[in-house]
């Protein structure tokens, strides 16, 4: 089971989603950059 998503401000959520949907950074870079686990990112999206 994935850990709960940390409390993020709406602007932070928008940045995470924009980064995740961008084709340029690798998926792991998105996770590291925003301090999320794979499960948390999937839940957020």
mmCIF file as gemmi writes it, N, C-alpha and C atoms, coordinates in Angstrom:
data_model
loop_
_atom_site.group_PDB
_atom_site.id
_atom_site.type_symbol
_atom_site.label_atom_id
_atom_site.label_alt_id
_atom_site.label_comp_id
_atom_site.label_asym_id
_atom_site.label_entity_id
_atom_site.label_seq_id
_atom_site.pdbx_PDB_ins_code
_atom_site.Cartn_x
_atom_site.Cartn_y
_atom_site.Cartn_z
_atom_site.occupancy
_atom_site.B_iso_or_equiv
_atom_site.pdbx_formal_charge
_atom_site.auth_seq_id
_atom_site.auth_asym_id
_atom_site.pdbx_PDB_model_num
ATOM 1 N N . UNK Axp A 1 ? 0.844 -1.176 0 1 0 ? 1 A 1
ATOM 2 C CA . UNK Axp A 1 ? 0 0 0 1 0 ? 1 A 1
ATOM 3 C C . UNK Axp A 1 ? 0.894 1.245 0 1 0 ? 1 A 1
ATOM 4 N N . UNK Axp A 2 ? 0.497 2.226 -0.794 1 0 ? 2 A 1
ATOM 5 C CA . UNK Axp A 2 ? 1.285 3.46 -0.915 1 0 ? 2 A 1
ATOM 6 C C . UNK Axp A 2 ? 1.109 4.332 0.317 1 0 ? 2 A 1
ATOM 7 N N . UNK Axp A 3 ? 2.172 5.08 0.618 1 0 ? 3 A 1
ATOM 8 C CA . UNK Axp A 3 ? 2.092 6.036 1.721 1 0 ? 3 A 1
ATOM 9 C C . UNK Axp A 3 ? 1.147 7.161 1.325 1 0 ? 3 A 1
ATOM 10 N N . UNK Axp A 4 ? 0.492 7.796 2.296 1 0 ? 4 A 1
ATOM 11 C CA . UNK Axp A 4 ? -0.385 8.91 1.968 1 0 ? 4 A 1
ATOM 12 C C . UNK Axp A 4 ? 0.416 10.065 1.349 1 0 ? 4 A 1
ATOM 13 N N . UNK Axp A 5 ? -0.249 10.797 0.518 1 0 ? 5 A 1
ATOM 14 C CA . UNK Axp A 5 ? 0.382 11.952 -0.12 1 0 ? 5 A 1
ATOM 15 C C . UNK Axp A 5 ? 0.593 13.031 0.938 1 0 ? 5 A 1
ATOM 16 N N . UNK Axp A 6 ? 1.794 13.616 0.99 1 0 ? 6 A 1
ATOM 17 C CA . UNK Axp A 6 ? 2.013 14.691 1.961 1 0 ? 6 A 1
ATOM 18 C C . UNK Axp A 6 ? 1.138 15.893 1.622 1 0 ? 6 A 1
ATOM 19 N N . UNK Axp A 7 ? 0.857 16.711 2.614 1 0 ? 7 A 1
ATOM 20 C CA . UNK Axp A 7 ? 0.055 17.911 2.372 1 0 ? 7 A 1
ATOM 21 C C . UNK Axp A 7 ? 0.847 18.867 1.493 1 0 ? 7 A 1
ATOM 22 N N . UNK Axp A 8 ? 0.268 19.195 0.363 1 0 ? 8 A 1
ATOM 23 C CA . UNK Axp A 8 ? 0.908 20.101 -0.578 1 0 ? 8 A 1
ATOM 24 C C . UNK Axp A 8 ? -0.031 21.269 -0.861 1 0 ? 8 A 1
ATOM 25 N N . UNK Axp A 9 ? 0.553 22.401 -1.11 1 0 ? 9 A 1
ATOM 26 C CA . UNK Axp A 9 ? -0.227 23.568 -1.51 1 0 ? 9 A 1
ATOM 27 C C . UNK Axp A 9 ? -0.685 23.375 -2.955 1 0 ? 9 A 1
ATOM 28 N N . UNK Axp A 10 ? -1.777 24.01 -3.356 1 0 ? 10 A 1
ATOM 29 C CA . UNK Axp A 10 ? -2.247 23.867 -4.734 1 0 ? 10 A 1
ATOM 30 C C . UNK Axp A 10 ? -1.167 24.18 -5.776 1 0 ? 10 A 1
ATOM 31 N N . UNK Axp A 11 ? -0.344 25.183 -5.513 1 0 ? 11 A 1
ATOM 32 C CA . UNK Axp A 11 ? 0.725 25.529 -6.457 1 0 ? 11 A 1
ATOM 33 C C . UNK Axp A 11 ? 1.747 24.396 -6.552 1 0 ? 11 A 1
ATOM 34 N N . UNK Axp A 12 ? 2.038 23.737 -5.424 1 0 ? 12 A 1
ATOM 35 C CA . UNK Axp A 12 ? 2.98 22.619 -5.426 1 0 ? 12 A 1
ATOM 36 C C . UNK Axp A 12 ? 2.41 21.437 -6.206 1 0 ? 12 A 1
ATOM 37 N N . UNK Axp A 13 ? 1.129 21.173 -6.018 1 0 ? 13 A 1
ATOM 38 C CA . UNK Axp A 13 ? 0.469 20.094 -6.753 1 0 ? 13 A 1
ATOM 39 C C . UNK Axp A 13 ? 0.528 20.366 -8.247 1 0 ? 13 A 1
ATOM 40 N N . UNK Axp A 14 ? 0.266 21.598 -8.632 1 0 ? 14 A 1
ATOM 41 C CA . UNK Axp A 14 ? 0.315 21.964 -10.053 1 0 ? 14 A 1
ATOM 42 C C . UNK Axp A 14 ? 1.71 21.742 -10.628 1 0 ? 14 A 1
ATOM 43 N N . UNK Axp A 15 ? 2.759 22.088 -9.854 1 0 ? 15 A 1
ATOM 44 C CA . UNK Axp A 15 ? 4.138 21.881 -10.317 1 0 ? 15 A 1
ATOM 45 C C . UNK Axp A 15 ? 4.449 20.395 -10.467 1 0 ? 15 A 1
ATOM 46 N N . UNK Axp A 16 ? 4.023 19.592 -9.503 1 0 ? 16 A 1
ATOM 47 C CA . UNK Axp A 16 ? 4.268 18.142 -9.564 1 0 ? 16 A 1
ATOM 48 C C . UNK Axp A 16 ? 3.598 17.565 -10.807 1 0 ? 16 A 1
ATOM 49 N N . UNK Axp A 17 ? 2.347 17.91 -11.026 1 0 ? 17 A 1
ATOM 50 C CA . UNK Axp A 17 ? 1.609 17.379 -12.176 1 0 ? 17 A 1
ATOM 51 C C . UNK Axp A 17 ? 2.238 17.845 -13.483 1 0 ? 17 A 1
ATOM 52 N N . UNK Axp A 18 ? 2.593 19.121 -13.559 1 0 ? 18 A 1
ATOM 53 C CA . UNK Axp A 18 ? 3.216 19.64 -14.782 1 0 ? 18 A 1
ATOM 54 C C . UNK Axp A 18 ? 4.529 18.926 -15.066 1 0 ? 18 A 1
ATOM 55 N N . UNK Axp A 19 ? 5.325 18.703 -14.034 1 0 ? 19 A 1
ATOM 56 C CA . UNK Axp A 19 ? 6.607 18.011 -14.215 1 0 ? 19 A 1
ATOM 57 C C . UNK Axp A 19 ? 6.376 16.564 -14.63 1 0 ? 19 A 1
ATOM 58 N N . UNK Axp A 20 ? 5.419 15.911 -14.007 1 0 ? 20 A 1
ATOM 59 C CA . UNK Axp A 20 ? 5.15 14.503 -14.305 1 0 ? 20 A 1
ATOM 60 C C . UNK Axp A 20 ? 4.637 14.312 -15.729 1 0 ? 20 A 1
ATOM 61 N N . UNK Axp A 21 ? 3.845 15.251 -16.222 1 0 ? 21 A 1
ATOM 62 C CA . UNK Axp A 21 ? 3.282 15.118 -17.563 1 0 ? 21 A 1
ATOM 63 C C . UNK Axp A 21 ? 4.246 15.572 -18.652 1 0 ? 21 A 1
ATOM 64 N N . UNK Axp A 22 ? 5.288 16.297 -18.28 1 0 ? 22 A 1
ATOM 65 C CA . UNK Axp A 22 ? 6.292 16.724 -19.248 1 0 ? 22 A 1
ATOM 66 C C . UNK Axp A 22 ? 7.079 15.497 -19.698 1 0 ? 22 A 1
ATOM 67 N N . UNK Axp A 23 ? 7.355 15.385 -20.96 1 0 ? 23 A 1
ATOM 68 C CA . UNK Axp A 23 ? 8.039 14.203 -21.496 1 0 ? 23 A 1
ATOM 69 C C . UNK Axp A 23 ? 9.549 14.224 -21.291 1 0 ? 23 A 1
ATOM 70 N N . UNK Axp A 24 ? 10.107 15.344 -20.862 1 0 ? 24 A 1
ATOM 71 C CA . UNK Axp A 24 ? 11.554 15.456 -20.815 1 0 ? 24 A 1
ATOM 72 C C . UNK Axp A 24 ? 12.202 14.815 -19.585 1 0 ? 24 A 1
ATOM 73 N N . UNK Axp A 25 ? 11.766 15.123 -18.356 1 0 ? 25 A 1
ATOM 74 C CA . UNK Axp A 25 ? 12.479 14.517 -17.221 1 0 ? 25 A 1
ATOM 75 C C . UNK Axp A 25 ? 12.079 13.048 -17.056 1 0 ? 25 A 1
ATOM 76 N N . UNK Axp A 26 ? 13.046 12.193 -16.715 1 0 ? 26 A 1
ATOM 77 C CA . UNK Axp A 26 ? 12.677 10.801 -16.422 1 0 ? 26 A 1
ATOM 78 C C . UNK Axp A 26 ? 11.786 10.729 -15.18 1 0 ? 26 A 1
ATOM 79 N N . UNK Axp A 27 ? 10.978 9.686 -15.123 1 0 ? 27 A 1
ATOM 80 C CA . UNK Axp A 27 ? 10.014 9.525 -14.035 1 0 ? 27 A 1
ATOM 81 C C . UNK Axp A 27 ? 10.685 9.61 -12.672 1 0 ? 27 A 1
ATOM 82 N N . UNK Axp A 28 ? 11.837 8.965 -12.521 1 0 ? 28 A 1
ATOM 83 C CA . UNK Axp A 28 ? 12.537 8.981 -11.229 1 0 ? 28 A 1
ATOM 84 C C . UNK Axp A 28 ? 12.974 10.39 -10.846 1 0 ? 28 A 1
ATOM 85 N N . UNK Axp A 29 ? 13.303 11.205 -11.828 1 0 ? 29 A 1
ATOM 86 C CA . UNK Axp A 29 ? 13.691 12.59 -11.545 1 0 ? 29 A 1
ATOM 87 C C . UNK Axp A 29 ? 12.52 13.363 -10.957 1 0 ? 29 A 1
ATOM 88 N N . UNK Axp A 30 ? 11.333 13.095 -11.43 1 0 ? 30 A 1
ATOM 89 C CA . UNK Axp A 30 ? 10.136 13.743 -10.889 1 0 ? 30 A 1
ATOM 90 C C . UNK Axp A 30 ? 9.975 13.362 -9.424 1 0 ? 30 A 1
ATOM 91 N N . UNK Axp A 31 ? 10.156 12.084 -9.13 1 0 ? 31 A 1
ATOM 92 C CA . UNK Axp A 31 ? 10.001 11.608 -7.757 1 0 ? 31 A 1
ATOM 93 C C . UNK Axp A 31 ? 11.017 12.265 -6.836 1 0 ? 31 A 1
ATOM 94 N N . UNK Axp A 32 ? 12.263 12.282 -7.258 1 0 ? 32 A 1
ATOM 95 C CA . UNK Axp A 32 ? 13.333 12.846 -6.432 1 0 ? 32 A 1
ATOM 96 C C . UNK Axp A 32 ? 13.147 14.349 -6.266 1 0 ? 32 A 1
ATOM 97 N N . UNK Axp A 33 ? 12.826 15.029 -7.357 1 0 ? 33 A 1
ATOM 98 C CA . UNK Axp A 33 ? 12.687 16.484 -7.325 1 0 ? 33 A 1
ATOM 99 C C . UNK Axp A 33 ? 11.6 16.929 -6.346 1 0 ? 33 A 1
ATOM 100 N N . UNK Axp A 34 ? 10.521 16.163 -6.276 1 0 ? 34 A 1
ATOM 101 C CA . UNK Axp A 34 ? 9.394 16.569 -5.437 1 0 ? 34 A 1
ATOM 102 C C . UNK Axp A 34 ? 9.301 15.784 -4.138 1 0 ? 34 A 1
ATOM 103 N N . UNK Axp A 35 ? 10.215 14.848 -3.9 1 0 ? 35 A 1
ATOM 104 C CA . UNK Axp A 35 ? 10.239 14.106 -2.648 1 0 ? 35 A 1
ATOM 105 C C . UNK Axp A 35 ? 9.057 13.176 -2.456 1 0 ? 35 A 1
ATOM 106 N N . UNK Axp A 36 ? 8.552 12.626 -3.548 1 0 ? 36 A 1
ATOM 107 C CA . UNK Axp A 36 ? 7.41 11.72 -3.482 1 0 ? 36 A 1
ATOM 108 C C . UNK Axp A 36 ? 7.851 10.303 -3.832 1 0 ? 36 A 1
ATOM 109 N N . UNK Axp A 37 ? 7.081 9.332 -3.371 1 0 ? 37 A 1
ATOM 110 C CA . UNK Axp A 37 ? 7.303 7.958 -3.797 1 0 ? 37 A 1
ATOM 111 C C . UNK Axp A 37 ? 6.493 7.736 -5.07 1 0 ? 37 A 1
ATOM 112 N N . UNK Axp A 38 ? 6.748 6.624 -5.741 1 0 ? 38 A 1
ATOM 113 C CA . UNK Axp A 38 ? 6.008 6.32 -6.968 1 0 ? 38 A 1
ATOM 114 C C . UNK Axp A 38 ? 4.504 6.22 -6.682 1 0 ? 38 A 1
ATOM 115 N N . UNK Axp A 39 ? 4.156 5.559 -5.593 1 0 ? 39 A 1
ATOM 116 C CA . UNK Axp A 39 ? 2.736 5.408 -5.23 1 0 ? 39 A 1
ATOM 117 C C . UNK Axp A 39 ? 2.075 6.748 -4.946 1 0 ? 39 A 1
ATOM 118 N N . UNK Axp A 40 ? 2.794 7.637 -4.281 1 0 ? 40 A 1
ATOM 119 C CA . UNK Axp A 40 ? 2.236 8.962 -3.973 1 0 ? 40 A 1
ATOM 120 C C . UNK Axp A 40 ? 1.996 9.754 -5.26 1 0 ? 40 A 1
ATOM 121 N N . UNK Axp A 41 ? 2.934 9.659 -6.197 1 0 ? 41 A 1
ATOM 122 C CA . UNK Axp A 41 ? 2.767 10.374 -7.458 1 0 ? 41 A 1
ATOM 123 C C . UNK Axp A 41 ? 1.581 9.833 -8.228 1 0 ? 41 A 1
ATOM 124 N N . UNK Axp A 42 ? 1.434 8.523 -8.262 1 0 ? 42 A 1
ATOM 125 C CA . UNK Axp A 42 ? 0.291 7.914 -8.948 1 0 ? 42 A 1
ATOM 126 C C . UNK Axp A 42 ? -1.012 8.355 -8.302 1 0 ? 42 A 1
ATOM 127 N N . UNK Axp A 43 ? -1.075 8.374 -6.975 1 0 ? 43 A 1
ATOM 128 C CA . UNK Axp A 43 ? -2.289 8.822 -6.28 1 0 ? 43 A 1
ATOM 129 C C . UNK Axp A 43 ? -2.604 10.278 -6.616 1 0 ? 43 A 1
ATOM 130 N N . UNK Axp A 44 ? -1.576 11.092 -6.68 1 0 ? 44 A 1
ATOM 131 C CA . UNK Axp A 44 ? -1.755 12.52 -6.942 1 0 ? 44 A 1
ATOM 132 C C . UNK Axp A 44 ? -2.282 12.752 -8.357 1 0 ? 44 A 1
ATOM 133 N N . UNK Axp A 45 ? -1.739 11.986 -9.314 1 0 ? 45 A 1
ATOM 134 C CA . UNK Axp A 45 ? -2.182 12.147 -10.695 1 0 ? 45 A 1
ATOM 135 C C . UNK Axp A 45 ? -3.579 11.616 -10.862 1 0 ? 45 A 1
